[in-house]
Amino acid sequence: MTFRKILIFSLIFSISLGTIGCRSMRIKHKRKRDARQMERQKKEKEQEAMAEYQAKVQRQSNIQTPETKKRMKAQFKKSERYQSHRKEFFLKRWWKNIFGSKRKTGRRGEG
């Protein structure tokens, strides 16, 4: 008699645990699927933003004159040198020491 009660109780208990486990597994899979979908959407938004940025940069580049592009390129190289803490090319430094800088100090219009 007790064996039957234990058997019935264990069957009912295992069935109830099995259904709870399935629900939790479905919820876990749904969460993972949602997380993957959100990650995919985030990547797509980043790619769209990057493409939009590149298009704006390209448009800005097309608008500028060749002189401006040349000046920007020189300024970029100069800033890279300053950021990496490298010295100027030695001949340039010697040239500046021999002939001085081209900048004039003083007020405008005085010469």
C-alpha atoms as a printed R data frame, in Angstrom:
    type eleno elety resid chain resno      x      y       z
1   ATOM     1    CA   MET     A     1  0.000  0.000   0.000
2   ATOM     2    CA   THR     A     2  2.715  2.460   0.865
3   ATOM     3    CA   PHE     A     3  4.647  1.496  -2.227
4   ATOM     4    CA   ARG     A     4  1.668  2.492  -4.422
5   ATOM     5    CA   LYS     A     5  1.310  5.822  -2.611
6   ATOM     6    CA   ILE     A     6  4.994  6.568  -3.059
7   ATOM     7    CA   LEU     A     7  4.832  5.575  -6.711
8   ATOM     8    CA   ILE     A     8  1.771  7.742  -7.393
9   ATOM     9    CA   PHE     A     9  3.254 10.664  -5.480
10  ATOM    10    CA   SER     A    10  6.543 10.411  -7.368
11  ATOM    11    CA   LEU     A    11  4.738 10.253 -10.741
12  ATOM    12    CA   ILE     A    12  2.638 13.303  -9.973
13  ATOM    13    CA   PHE     A    13  5.658 15.159  -8.610
14  ATOM    14    CA   SER     A    14  7.821 14.317 -11.645
15  ATOM    15    CA   ILE     A    15  5.085 15.360 -14.087
16  ATOM    16    CA   SER     A    16  4.641 18.685 -12.312
17  ATOM    17    CA   LEU     A    17  8.385 19.295 -12.309
18  ATOM    18    CA   GLY     A    18  8.592 18.389 -15.983
19  ATOM    19    CA   THR     A    19  6.007 20.952 -16.997
20  ATOM    20    CA   ILE     A    20  7.623 23.668 -14.912
21  ATOM    21    CA   GLY     A    21 10.980 22.849 -16.491
22  ATOM    22    CA   CYS     A    22  9.580 23.140 -20.009
23  ATOM    23    CA   ARG     A    23  8.140 26.550 -19.281
24  ATOM    24    CA   SER     A    24 11.389 27.794 -17.869
25  ATOM    25    CA   MET     A    25 13.283 26.397 -20.839
26  ATOM    26    CA   ARG     A    26 10.910 28.166 -23.237
27  ATOM    27    CA   ILE     A    27 11.409 31.398 -21.344
28  ATOM    28    CA   LYS     A    28 15.197 30.998 -21.438
29  ATOM    29    CA   HIS     A    29 15.169 30.329 -25.169
30  ATOM    30    CA   LYS     A    30 12.864 33.289 -25.752
31  ATOM    31    CA   ARG     A    31 15.191 35.543 -23.774
32  ATOM    32    CA   LYS     A    32 18.205 34.335 -25.744
33  ATOM    33    CA   ARG     A    33 16.351 34.783 -29.030
34  ATOM    34    CA   ASP     A    34 15.266 38.287 -28.028
35  ATOM    35    CA   ALA     A    35 18.812 39.144 -26.968
36  ATOM    36    CA   ARG     A    36 20.191 37.941 -30.315
37  ATOM    37    CA   GLN     A    37 17.536 39.905 -32.181
38  ATOM    38    CA   MET     A    38 18.305 43.074 -30.207
39  ATOM    39    CA   GLU     A    39 22.027 42.590 -30.844
40  ATOM    40    CA   ARG     A    40 21.344 42.192 -34.571
41  ATOM    41    CA   GLN     A    41 19.224 45.356 -34.621
42  ATOM    42    CA   LYS     A    42 21.927 47.235 -32.730
43  ATOM    43    CA   LYS     A    43 24.548 46.148 -35.291
44  ATOM    44    CA   GLU     A    44 22.310 47.226 -38.156
45  ATOM    45    CA   LYS     A    45 21.762 50.649 -36.586
46  ATOM    46    CA   GLU     A    46 25.505 51.073 -36.081
47  ATOM    47    CA   GLN     A    47 26.168 50.136 -39.698
48  ATOM    48    CA   GLU     A    48 23.524 52.584 -40.919
49  ATOM    49    CA   ALA     A    49 24.969 55.341 -38.738
50  ATOM    50    CA   MET     A    50 28.479 54.627 -40.042
51  ATOM    51    CA   ALA     A    51 27.278 54.673 -43.658
52  ATOM    52    CA   GLU     A    52 25.477 57.960 -43.048
53  ATOM    53    CA   TYR     A    53 28.609 59.435 -41.455
54  ATOM    54    CA   GLN     A    54 30.780 58.292 -44.369
55  ATOM    55    CA   ALA     A    55 28.332 59.868 -46.817
56  ATOM    56    CA   LYS     A    56 28.500 63.170 -44.927
57  ATOM    57    CA   VAL     A    57 32.303 63.066 -44.874
58  ATOM    58    CA   GLN     A    58 32.370 62.339 -48.602
59  ATOM    59    CA   ARG     A    59 29.982 65.218 -49.314
60  ATOM    60    CA   GLN     A    60 32.086 67.597 -47.220
61  ATOM    61    CA   SER     A    61 35.204 66.469 -49.065
62  ATOM    62    CA   ASN     A    62 33.550 67.050 -52.447
63  ATOM    63    CA   ILE     A    63 32.551 70.589 -51.494
64  ATOM    64    CA   GLN     A    64 36.073 71.700 -50.512
65  ATOM    65    CA   THR     A    65 38.515 73.324 -52.908
66  ATOM    66    CA   PRO     A    66 41.847 71.685 -53.768
67  ATOM    67    CA   GLU     A    67 43.732 74.347 -51.787
68  ATOM    68    CA   THR     A    68 41.676 73.603 -48.702
69  ATOM    69    CA   LYS     A    69 42.252 69.857 -49.110
70  ATOM    70    CA   LYS     A    70 45.989 70.434 -49.404
71  ATOM    71    CA   ARG     A    71 46.010 72.652 -46.309
72  ATOM    72    CA   MET     A    72 43.960 70.112 -44.340
73  ATOM    73    CA   LYS     A    73 46.311 67.298 -45.347
74  ATOM    74    CA   ALA     A    74 49.344 69.263 -44.190
75  ATOM    75    CA   GLN     A    75 47.642 70.176 -40.925
76  ATOM    76    CA   PHE     A    76 46.709 66.534 -40.358
77  ATOM    77    CA   LYS     A    77 50.315 65.401 -40.828
78  ATOM    78    CA   LYS     A    78 51.511 68.141 -38.496
79  ATOM    79    CA   SER     A    79 49.018 67.189 -35.804
80  ATOM    80    CA   GLU     A    80 49.980 63.518 -36.110
81  ATOM    81    CA   ARG     A    81 53.599 64.458 -35.571
82  ATOM    82    CA   TYR     A    82 52.749 66.546 -32.512
83  ATOM    83    CA   GLN     A    83 50.566 63.818 -31.053
84  ATOM    84    CA   SER     A    84 53.256 61.189 -31.454
85  ATOM    85    CA   HIS     A    85 55.897 63.549 -29.948
86  ATOM    86    CA   ARG     A    86 58.248 63.242 -32.898
87  ATOM    87    CA   LYS     A    87 60.596 65.967 -33.985
88  ATOM    88    CA   GLU     A    88 60.423 67.638 -37.359
89  ATOM    89    CA   PHE     A    89 62.700 66.429 -40.106
90  ATOM    90    CA   PHE     A    90 66.229 67.637 -39.295
91  ATOM    91    CA   LEU     A    91 66.672 69.631 -42.521
92  ATOM    92    CA   LYS     A    92 63.463 71.521 -41.800
93  ATOM    93    CA   ARG     A    93 64.676 72.348 -38.311
94  ATOM    94    CA   TRP     A    94 68.053 73.526 -39.659
95  ATOM    95    CA   TRP     A    95 66.312 75.627 -42.311
96  ATOM    96    CA   LYS     A    96 64.156 77.300 -39.682
97  ATOM    97    CA   ASN     A    97 67.196 77.995 -37.501
98  ATOM    98    CA   ILE     A    98 69.156 79.487 -40.411
99  ATOM    99    CA   PHE     A    99 66.439 81.647 -41.963
100 ATOM   100    CA   GLY     A   100 64.005 82.007 -39.060
101 ATOM   101    CA   SER     A   101 60.279 81.600 -39.162
102 ATOM   102    CA   LYS     A   102 58.140 83.420 -41.723
103 ATOM   103    CA   ARG     A   103 55.786 84.818 -39.122
104 ATOM   104    CA   LYS     A   104 56.034 88.469 -38.359
105 ATOM   105    CA   THR     A   105 55.361 89.633 -34.882
106 ATOM   106    CA   GLY     A   106 53.779 92.951 -34.151
107 ATOM   107    CA   ARG     A   107 50.676 94.789 -35.224
108 ATOM   108    CA   ARG     A   108 48.854 94.411 -38.479
109 ATOM   109    CA   GLY     A   109 49.577 96.902 -41.189
110 ATOM   110    CA   GLU     A   110 52.954 97.984 -39.839
111 ATOM   111    CA   GLY     A   111 54.905 95.890 -42.195
